[in-house]
C-alpha cells in the first residue's frame, strides 16, 4: 500500500547567487541528459511501488540533478561526450576523479534500476526460471535473498542480480555509488594510486571495455586481482530517496524498506532480464 505523500518542506526562494550559478551551468554544453524510460510513470507513479511524488523525487528530480552535475564536471574534458557507464569505468581508480565517478555511476545505476521494472509484469519464462533455480535452489529463495539482502544493507546502495557465465548467477550488493562492473573494482595494493594516474593497472581493461567493447573481450590477466567477469541483469535501488516518502521508516514493522523491496519484486520485467542474459532475442519491428 502506497502511503500518502508527506507534507513538502519549503526552503525559500533561490538567492541571486544561486540563480547565477544555475544560469552558468545551464549555459554549458549538455552532453548528459535524463534518459527516457520505456514506461511513462510521471502521471501515475509506479503502480504499487511509488506514488507520482515518489517517482518525481527518485527519477525526475534526482536524475536531473545527476546529469547537471555530470555536465558541470565533464565539460571541456575527455569525458564530456562519454556515456555514464564509460565515465564511471574511466574514473573508478582515479582518486582525483571521485566526484565524476560517483555521479556517473549513480546515473547509470539508477537508470538500470528503473529500466528493470514494468507496470505490467509478466511471468518469468521456463528457461530463465530453470537457470535461476539451478543457482538459488528456487525462485522463492532468490526472492527472499534479494529482499533480505536489500533490507540488511546498513546504508544506501544497490543489490544486483549478475550473470557470471553461462547459466551462472549471483547476487552482488554495492554500497553508495558502487559499480557492479569488474573495471571499477581495481585495487593496486603494492602501488600508490595517487601517483600512478592514467598509468594505473586498469588501463588495458578500460581500453577493451569503456568504449563499447564487452567485458568478455578483456584478457583474463586484465581483470582486477580476484575479480570475475559479470554481466548485470537487474538491480534494486536501496537509497532512501527511492522509498522513504511512500513507505516510511518501517516503524512498528509496517512499511519501510522491507515492504518496498517486496513490492519491487512483483514489478520486475523478466523479459527485459532475459534479453540481457541473452536467453531471448529482442522483438524486431
N, C-alpha and C positions, 0 to 999 in steps of 0.2 A: 504494500500500500504506500503510495507516494504521500509524503507528509505535506501539509500546507506550507506555502512559502513563508519564511521568516521575514519580519519587517526589515526593510533595507536601511542601512546606516548612511547618513548623509555626511559628506566630507567637505562640503562647501564648494564654492566656485573656484576654478583654477586661477592661479595667480598670473600676472603678466609675464613673469619669468618662465613659468611652466608652459604658457602658451607659445612663447618664443622658441622654447626647446622643441615642442611638438612640431611647430612650423618648420624648424630647421631639419628635423628628422624626415618629415614628410616630403621635403623638397629634394631629398636624395633619391637616387635611382632605387626602385623597389623590385629586386630580383626574386625575393621571397614573398609569397602571398599565402593567405589562408586557403588550403586545398578545398575543392568542392567534394563533399561527401556523396556516396552513392545513394543515400536516402536523405530526404529533407525533414529535419526534426525541428525546425525553427518555430513553427506554429504549434505543434502538438507535443514537443518534447519526445523523449524516447519512451515508448509505452512501457509501463511497469518498472521503469528504471530511473528516468529523470523527467522532472517537470520542465516546461518551457524555460522557466527561470534557471533551473539547474543546468539545463543544456547550454543556455546562454553563457553561464559562467565557465563551465567545463570545456566548451568548444569555442563559441563565437568570441567571447571576450578574451579568454586565455590564449587562443591561437593568434588573435590579433596582436596581443602583447608580444608573444614569442616571435612572430615574423617581423614586428617592428624592431625588436632587439637584434635579430639576425641581420636585418638590413643595415642597422646602425653600426654593428661590429664588423661586417664584412665589406662594406662599401669601399671601393678602391683597392681591395686586396685580391690575392689569387683565389680567395674563397667566394668572391662576390657572385659568380654565376653558377656555383655548385649547389646541388640539391642538399637537403638537410642531412640525409644519411652520409653522403660523401664528406660534408663538413665535419660531422661527428667523428668519422674514421680518420680524417686527416689531422684532427686536433686532439685526439684522445690522449696521446702520450706527450703532448707539448705543455709543460707547466704554465707557460705564458699565454696559452690559448684556452684556459679553463672556462672562461665565460662563453667563448664561441662553441666549445664542446657542449656545455650544459644546455644552452638554448637550442642548438641544432638537434641534440639527442632528444630533448623534450618535444620538439616539433615532430620529429619522426615517430617517437613512441606514442604520443597522444593520438596522432593520425592513425597509427596501426591499431590502437585500441578501438577507436570509433569505426574504423573500416571493417572490423571483425564482428560487428553486431548488425542486426536487421530487425525491423518492426514486424516482419512476417517470417519467423524462424521455421525451418524445415527440418525433419528428422535427419539424423546422420545416416549416411549410406552404409551398407553392409561391409564393403571393403575397408572403409575408414574405421568403422567400428571394430572389426576384427583385428586390425593392426594396433589400435589403441588398447584393446583388451589384452593383446599378447604382451604389452609392456606394462600395463597397470592392473591386470587381472580382471577388471570390469570397468564399465563406464561410471558406475556409482563410486568406485574407488577413485577414479580420476576426478570426478566432480568434487568429492569430499576433500581430496588432497589439494585441489586448486583453491577451493573456498577457504579451507583451514590455513593454508599457506598465506593467502592474502590477509586473512584476519589476524594471523600471528605476527605479521610484519610490524615491528615497533618503529614506525616511521614510514614516510611515503615512498612509493616506488611502483614497480610493475611485476606481475607474475606472468611468465611466458610458457607457452607450450612450444617446444622446439623439436625439430627433426634432426637427429644426429646420425643420419644414414638411412638407407632403405629399410623401412619397417621398424626403425628405432626412434622412440620418442621419450622426451624427458621434460620435467618442469624446471624452470630456471627463474628464481627471483632476482631482481635487480633493484637496488635502492637508489632513491633520488632520481637523477637523470641517467643512471647507469644503462649501458648498451648491452644487448644480447650478442652482438657480433664479435667474433674472435679478434678482429682487427682492432678492437677497442680495449683489449684485455692485456696489453703488453706490460711486462714487468722486467726491466733490465736491472736486477738487483746488484750486479757487480759493477755497474757504471752509474755515473751521475747524470740523470736525465735533464738536469738544469743546464748542463754544459754540452750535451750531445746535439740538441736542436734537431734539425732535419736529417741528421746522420744517425738517428735512433734505429734500433733493431727492427722496428715495424716498417721501415721504408719499402722493402721488397714486397711485403704483404699488401701495403696500400697501393703499390703500383699495379697489382693484379686485381684489386677489388674496388677501389674507391671511384673508378671512372667507368663503371658499367660492367666490369668483369664479375664473375661469380666467385664466391669463396672457394668453390671446389677446384678452381683453376690454380690456386696457390699451391706451391710445393709443400710437402709435409714439414720441411725444415723452416718454412716461412711462418708457421703457426706459432703463437705465443707458447712459452715453456709450459707444458702440461695442458695446453689448450686443445680442444677438439672443434672440428668444423660443424656448425649447426645452422639450420635454416629456421628462423622464427615463423610460426604459423598463426599464433593467436596470443593476445595478451589482455590482462585485466589491469586497469589503472587503479592504484590504491591511494593516490593523492587525495587529501581531504576535500579539496575543492570540487572533486567529482561526485562526492556522495554526502557530504555533511549537510548541505542545505535541505535535501529531500529526505534523508534517512536519520539525521540526528547523530548523537554520540553513542547511542545504544544503552542509555541509562535504564537500569532495571531489566535488561535483557531484551528490550524492544527496539527494533530498528538497528541502526548503526552499520558499521562496515560489513559485518557478517551477513545481515539481511540484504544489503546492497550486492554483495558478491553472489549470494544465492539467486537473486533475481537476475543478475547478469548472465548466469549460466543458461537461463531459459531464452536469452536473446542472441545466442551465438549463431552466426551464419556459417553453418557447417559446409555448405557448398563452396564458400569462399576459402575456407580452411583446406578443403580437399584440393582445390586448384593450386594453392601454394605448395601443398605436399606433392603436387603433380600426380594425383590419383585420378583426377578428372580433367578434361580439357575445357577451356572457356568456350562459351557459345559464340558462334560467329554469325553475324547478321549480313 
